Amino acid sequence: MDKVFPRFVEKFGGAIDRREVPLSSIDRYQGKLPKLLLEYWADHGWCGYGDGIFWIVNPQEFKGVVASWIEGTYLQGRDTYHLIARSAFGDLYLWGEKTGFSLKITSVLSRCVIHNFEINCEELDRELQDFLLSMDVDTNDYGELFKPAKKKLGPLRHDEMYGFVPALMLGGPDTLDHLEKVKAVEHLTLLSQITELQPYSFSDF
């Protein structure tokens, strides 16, 4: 019996805005994402945790977002990436078909963390468990703004995020007064078009 997901839920809190995952979606990602993740989808759906600070998502809905961030960069051709989770502020967690959880994009800053490794089929489920166990509430917050934003703007739905307006990369301040509740796909796509994605200095790339 899997013990990792209950530990993840215990750390974050119960699910919100749960959506059932159709069999067609599970079939679409067979052989592309870990079998264990597809089992989590079937059992728990796509939903938010920690009152919506962290979301396990439908990769198909964010396919265009991923393409917008990666196309034309050094990441194109390295792997085929699928967005499996995101934060309330647009931290994007991408799973590579060859490299597992090897790419995180901090969309508000147009920065990324890349890990250089390849994994075999037997390691996929363990890699996913390690990913979930590595998640915590604080690292998905931005400047401790989640609770104030939720109080001011209201809770998020599955297709929403808190975004800075104007964007930080356009010189906007990272304050509560400049946070708005925005549509996630549209806002993440907009952020991808402002400036070129760059790796953090501590990244493997």
HELIX and SHEET records of a PDB file:
HELIX    1   1 VAL A    4  PHE A   12  1                                   9    
HELIX    2   2 LEU A   23  ARG A   28  1                                   6    
HELIX    3   3 LYS A   35  HIS A   44  1                                  10    
HELIX    4   4 GLY A   50  GLY A   52  5                                   3    
HELIX    5   5 PRO A   59  PHE A   62  5                                   4    
HELIX    6   6 LYS A   63  ILE A   70  1                                   8    
HELIX    7   7 CYS A  121  GLU A  123  5                                   3    
HELIX    8   8 LEU A  124  SER A  134  1                                  11    
HELIX    9   9 ASP A  138  ASN A  140  5                                   3    
HELIX   10  10 PHE A  146  LEU A  153  1                                   8    
HELIX   11  11 LEU A  168  LEU A  170  5                                   3    
HELIX   12  12 LEU A  176  HIS A  178  5                                   3    
HELIX   13  13 ALA A  184  SER A  192  1                                   9    
SHEET    1   A 8 ILE A  16  ARG A  19  0                                        
SHEET    2   A 8 TRP A  46  TYR A  49 -1                                        
SHEET    3   A 8 PHE A  54  ILE A  56 -1                                        
SHEET    4   A 8 TYR A  81  SER A  87 -1                                        
SHEET    5   A 8 ASP A  91  GLY A  96 -1                                        
SHEET    6   A 8 GLY A 100  THR A 106 -1                                        
SHEET    7   A 8 ARG A 111  ILE A 114 -1                                        
SHEET    8   A 8 GLN A 198  PRO A 199  1                                        
SHEET    1   B 2 GLU A 160  PHE A 164  0                                        
SHEET    2   B 2 LEU A 179  LYS A 183 -1                                        
END                                                                             
